């Protein structure tokens, strides 16, 4: 890989390049896991970097980061079933919490003086908390990047949402580049918008973010079931995956002869009472076991025969990275993101899919349908047989792009990324 020499915009400072990554993290694990993967790669690819991740995730401390990376935890917020937000721990109203978050973000930016700011998904941050920092960093010459997953939502939802947040104005005013962590063959998340040409020219498709096996302590012990072929059932953070877990358990209850075992990973955000009920049911099934959470779930996925999941961005990247057969049952609410991804991936032959409408509360789920899908899992072709060119080059292209932003005489044409 040819890398352009780095510029040194702050010669009086110690150390190498400084990068700030913002992740609003209102729910789940997806945002922080994506940011961690990017930070770890940049920490290896840059000379003596200092990378700080700003996150509201309550479990960010459960993950390991490479040398040169640290994080700042802002007060957490959670999305309620009715679509509104609340604080996750503090006895403060939401406005006070946002003001605290905004102040911490600004103080971190002023202290770090980053060469690059990478913003995950939300152009103005949660409740516009990022706007003062964007204004400040733009004024001092920081290069600012918006990182987007491959799919945001259906146009009827995302367009009015971004209009309400004045996101397109923020793109035009503050952002030097927009990195889409996917390929146009899968989806073009900003095609729903009437973008000014100057903004459209900043879009770069990096490809998906490949995952590697993280270091694993020698003391790690997995359930006995994993010594034989098994399917890994994961719902990410677990806060919205109860119906999928229920459907898989019911399949084994209805048909104990399913040859492939199943290991359920509940996720840290599943309600404790629901988890206890599932554990009681699992205890009666010889071919099923469960654990609550594994911050290095990549090892379990690597060992598995296949994966049963809802198809969020990070799980999809892991499935492709480890070339695992997958059965995806995408949720349809509150966003169609997972459904759009699963439908397109199924069209390309990357995964098998069941109708996510079966995950709606009150839906009548046929255990036999799930049982047959689990039986068929081991016979699916590997996703690598259908990979489009450049599918898993995301981290390579992100590293090249970061070097480009830090270099004198930077030209996007030199980076090898896919332009919109």
Number of C-alpha atoms within 10 A of each C-alpha: 7 7 15 18 13 18 17 14 14 13 9 7 10 8 11 17 25 21 26 26 24 27 21 24 22 20 21 21 23 16 21 26 16 20 21 21 19 21 27 18 16 25 22 14 16 17 13 15 18 21 25 22 24 26 25 23 22 20 16 21 11 10 12 15 17 15 14 19 19 16 17 15 17 21 18 21 23 18 13 10 8 7 8 8 13 18 19 18 11 12 10 12 10 16 12 12 20 21 13 14 23 22 17 17 23 19 13 18 20 13 9 15 20 25 23 21 26 24 27 22 19 19 26 24 20 18 15 15 19 21 18 15 21 23 13 14 22 17 10 11 13 24 20 23 23 24 24 20 21 24 22 20 19 15 15 9 13 17 18 11 12 16 12 10 18 14 18 19 16 15 21 16 13 21 22 18 23 24 28 28 26 28 24 17 11 19 16 16 19 19 11 13 14 11 15 10 8 9 18 19 14 19 20 25 23 29 28 26 27 20 20 13 15 13 9 10 7 6 6 6 7 11 11 8 16 18 10 12 16 23 27 25 24 24 25 26 20 22 16 19 21 18 18 27 21 15 21 20 22 19 21 25 19 13 13 14 12 16 13 19 24 29 24 24 22 26 23 19 19 18 14 9 8 11 19 11 10 17 15 10 15 20 12 11 15 12 19 23 21 19 14 15 17 15 16 15 17 20 16 19 23 19 17 23 21 27 30 28 24 28 29 22 23 22 23 24 20 22 26 24 21 22 18 26 25 29 27 27 22 27 26 18 14 11 14 19 21 23 26 19 23 28 19 15 20 15 13 15 17 27 27 22 22 16 14 19 16 19 24 14 9 8 10 11 19 13 18 15 12 20 23 13 16 25 13 13 22 19 9 16 17 19 22 16 10 13 14 14 10 16 21 22 18 22 22 21 25 23 21 21 25 23 22 21 24 21 17 14 10 17 11 16 9 13 21 13 22 19 17 15
